[in-house]
Amino acid sequence: METIPADIMTCAVHSIDSLGADVFQVKLRLAEMPAQAHIAGQYLLLATETSEFYPFSIASAPQQLPELELHILARDNKAVELLQQLRETPMARVQLPMGDVHVDVLDSRPLLLIAAGTGLAQMHSMLDAARLSKSNTAIHLYWGARTEDDFYQVASADLWRAMPNVRLHKIVSEDADWNGRSGLLYEAVCHDIRDFADWRVVASGSPTMVYATLDALVAAGMQEEQMQADVFSYAPRPA
C-alpha cells in the first residue's frame, strides 16, 4: 500500500472487461489532461473508497491519453473488492505518473522486455507507444506464465506481430500439455541472446522472478545497470 499522495486526479470508469485467466481490463478516462504525461513503463496509484492507494502499471501508451488502461488480476480479496467498487462507482481517483522505469521507444538500441503474468501491462504500454510512434527499434517481448491457461487475451498482440521490428515469445514453466517453449523466462532469453552489449532490458514480475532474471543475465554478460525494474525500488536487496 502506498502513502496517500497530495494531488489526486479524477477519471471516469469507461469499461471493465474480462481478458481471461482472472485478469480484467479496466479503461479509465481522465477528466482533464495531467500536467505531466506518463512515459511508457510508468504506473499509477488507484484509490479505494477508504483512500488506500494501490499501484497498477499503465498498459496504455502516453499517446492514448486521456484514456488509461489497466490489467487487474482478481485473485485476492482486495483486487476483487476494488473491481466491484469500480463497477458500482462511475468515477475513480488516481495519481500519476509514478515510477522510475521508462524507456524511449525511439532510441535505436534494442529493447528486451521480460514479463511474468500481468507484468505484461508495463510492456503493453511500451509496445503500443512504439507502434504509435512508428518506431523501428528492435523489440523482443518474453512473456511467461505457469500454465497456458494463465495467459490472458491481448487485443494489441496481432498489431505487434505485424511490426517487422517486434518479436513475441511465450514461455510456460509448469504445463506438460503446452506445445510451445517451456522453462524459465531467463533460460529462454539467455538461449536466444548471446551478446547483451547494446540491449536495454526491462523486467516485470515478482521480486524472486526479477532478481533471478537479473542474476542469470549478468552471468551471461549483461551489465547490471542495463536492466530496469520497479522491484529494484520497492523490494531492494539488502546492501
C-alpha positions in Angstrom: 0.0 0.0 0.0 1.3 3.4 -0.9 1.3 6.7 1.1 -1.7 8.8 0.0 -0.4 11.4 -2.4 -1.2 15.1 -2.2 -2.8 15.7 -5.6 -5.4 13.4 -6.9 -6.9 13.3 -10.4 -10.4 12.2 -11.2 -11.4 9.9 -14.0 -14.4 8.2 -15.4 -14.7 4.4 -15.4 -15.1 3.8 -19.1 -15.2 -0.1 -19.2 -14.3 -3.2 -17.4 -13.9 -6.4 -19.5 -12.6 -9.9 -18.7 -9.5 -10.9 -20.6 -9.5 -14.4 -19.2 -7.2 -16.0 -16.6 -8.9 -13.9 -13.9 -7.5 -10.7 -15.5 -9.7 -7.7 -16.1 -9.0 -4.8 -18.5 -10.1 -1.5 -16.8 -10.3 1.6 -19.0 -10.4 4.9 -17.3 -10.8 8.4 -18.9 -9.2 11.4 -17.1 -11.4 14.4 -16.6 -8.5 16.6 -17.6 -5.1 16.1 -19.0 -2.3 15.7 -16.4 0.3 18.4 -16.1 2.9 15.8 -16.9 2.1 12.9 -19.2 3.3 9.4 -18.2 6.2 7.8 -20.0 5.8 4.3 -21.3 6.7 1.9 -18.4 5.4 4.0 -15.6 2.4 3.2 -13.2 -0.4 5.0 -11.4 -1.9 4.7 -7.9 -5.6 3.8 -7.8 -7.7 4.8 -4.8 -10.1 2.6 -2.9 -13.2 4.0 -1.2 -11.2 4.1 2.1 -8.5 6.1 0.4 -5.9 3.4 0.3 -3.8 3.7 -2.9 -2.6 0.6 -4.9 -0.1 0.6 -7.8 -1.0 -0.6 -11.2 1.1 -0.4 -14.4 -0.4 1.8 -17.1 -0.9 -0.5 -20.0 -1.9 2.2 -22.5 0.6 4.4 -24.3 1.1 8.1 -23.5 -0.3 8.9 -27.0 -3.7 7.5 -25.9 -4.3 10.0 -23.1 -6.7 10.9 -21.6 -7.5 7.2 -21.7 -5.7 4.9 -19.3 -5.8 1.1 -19.4 -5.0 -1.2 -16.5 -4.8 -5.0 -16.3 -6.0 -6.1 -12.9 -5.6 -9.7 -11.6 -8.6 -10.6 -9.5 -7.3 -13.4 -7.3 -7.2 -11.8 -3.9 -9.9 -10.1 -1.9 -8.5 -6.6 -2.3 -8.4 -6.8 -6.1 -11.9 -8.3 -6.2 -13.3 -5.6 -3.9 -11.6 -2.9 -6.0 -13.1 -4.2 -9.2 -16.5 -4.2 -7.6 -16.0 -0.7 -6.4 -15.1 0.4 -10.0 -18.2 -1.4 -11.3 -20.5 0.4 -8.9 -18.9 3.9 -8.9 -18.7 5.8 -12.2 -15.7 7.8 -11.0 -12.2 6.8 -9.8 -9.3 8.7 -8.3 -5.7 8.2 -9.5 -2.2 9.7 -9.0 0.2 9.7 -12.0 2.8 9.4 -13.3 4.7 7.2 -10.8 7.8 5.1 -11.1 11.3 5.5 -12.4 11.1 2.7 -15.0 10.6 4.1 -18.5 12.0 3.8 -22.0 12.5 5.9 -25.1 10.9 3.8 -27.8 12.6 5.9 -30.5 16.1 5.0 -29.1 17.8 2.9 -31.7 19.3 0.5 -29.1 17.4 -2.9 -29.0 14.9 -3.3 -26.2 14.3 -6.6 -24.3 11.1 -6.8 -22.3 10.7 -9.7 -19.8 7.3 -10.0 -18.2 5.6 -12.6 -15.9 1.8 -12.7 -15.7 0.2 -9.2 -15.5 3.7 -7.8 -15.6 2.8 -7.6 -19.3 0.8 -4.4 -18.7 4.0 -2.4 -18.3 5.4 -3.8 -21.5 2.0 -3.3 -23.2 2.5 0.5 -22.8 5.9 0.4 -24.3 4.9 -1.8 -27.3 1.9 0.4 -28.1 4.0 3.5 -27.7 6.5 2.1 -30.2 3.7 1.1 -32.6 2.0 4.6 -32.4 5.4 6.3 -32.8 6.2 4.1 -35.8 9.4 3.1 -34.1 12.0 0.9 -35.9 13.7 -0.1 -32.6 14.2 -3.9 -32.4 12.0 -5.1 -29.5 11.8 -8.6 -28.1 9.0 -9.4 -25.6 9.3 -12.6 -23.5 6.0 -13.2 -21.6 5.9 -16.0 -19.1 3.2 -17.9 -17.2 3.0 -21.1 -15.1 0.5 -22.7 -17.5 -1.1 -21.9 -20.9 -4.3 -21.0 -19.1 -2.6 -18.3 -17.2 -2.1 -16.3 -20.4 -4.8 -13.7 -21.0 -6.1 -12.1 -24.1 -4.2 -9.1 -25.5 -6.0 -7.3 -28.3 -2.9 -5.4 -29.4 -0.9 -8.7 -29.9 -1.8 -9.0 -33.6 -0.8 -5.4 -34.2 2.6 -6.1 -32.6 3.1 -9.2 -34.7 2.6 -7.1 -37.8 5.5 -4.9 -36.8 8.7 -6.1 -38.5 10.9 -5.0 -35.6 9.0 -6.8 -32.9 9.4 -10.4 -31.8 6.9 -12.0 -29.3 7.9 -15.1 -27.2 5.5 -17.0 -24.9 7.2 -19.2 -22.3 5.4 -21.7 -19.9 7.1 -23.1 -16.9 4.8 -25.8 -15.5 2.5 -27.2 -18.1 3.3 -30.6 -19.7 0.5 -30.1 -22.2 1.9 -26.9 -23.6 3.2 -27.2 -27.1 5.3 -24.0 -27.1 8.5 -23.1 -25.4 8.9 -24.4 -21.9 11.2 -23.4 -19.0 12.0 -20.2 -17.1 12.0 -16.8 -18.8 15.6 -16.1 -18.3 16.5 -19.5 -19.8 14.7 -18.6 -23.0 16.3 -15.2 -23.1 19.8 -16.5 -22.5 19.3 -19.1 -25.2 18.3 -16.6 -27.8 20.5 -13.6 -26.9 24.2 -14.4 -26.6 25.5 -10.8 -26.6 23.8 -8.3 -24.3 26.2 -5.4 -25.1 23.7 -2.9 -26.6 20.4 -4.1 -25.1 18.2 -2.1 -22.8 16.3 -4.5 -20.5 13.0 -4.1 -18.6 11.8 -6.9 -16.3 8.4 -7.0 -14.5 7.2 -9.7 -12.1 7.7 -10.8 -8.5 10.9 -9.9 -6.7 12.0 -13.5 -6.9 11.5 -13.6 -10.7 13.1 -10.3 -11.3 16.3 -11.0 -9.2 16.6 -14.5 -10.7 16.4 -12.9 -14.1 18.9 -10.2 -13.2 21.4 -12.7 -11.9 21.1 -15.0 -14.9 21.6 -12.2 -17.4 24.5 -10.7 -15.5 26.1 -14.2 -15.5 25.5 -14.2 -19.3 27.3 -10.9 -19.8 24.8 -8.2 -19.2 25.8 -5.2 -17.1 23.5 -4.8 -14.1 22.8 -1.2 -14.9 21.3 -2.2 -18.3 18.2 -3.6 -16.5 15.3 -1.6 -15.2 12.6 -2.9 -12.8 10.1 -1.4 -10.3 11.2 -4.2 -8.0 14.5 -2.5 -7.5 12.7 0.4 -5.8 10.0 -1.4 -3.8 11.9 -4.5 -2.8 15.6 -3.7 -2.9 18.1 -6.4 -2.0 19.9 -5.9 1.3 23.1 -3.9 1.0 
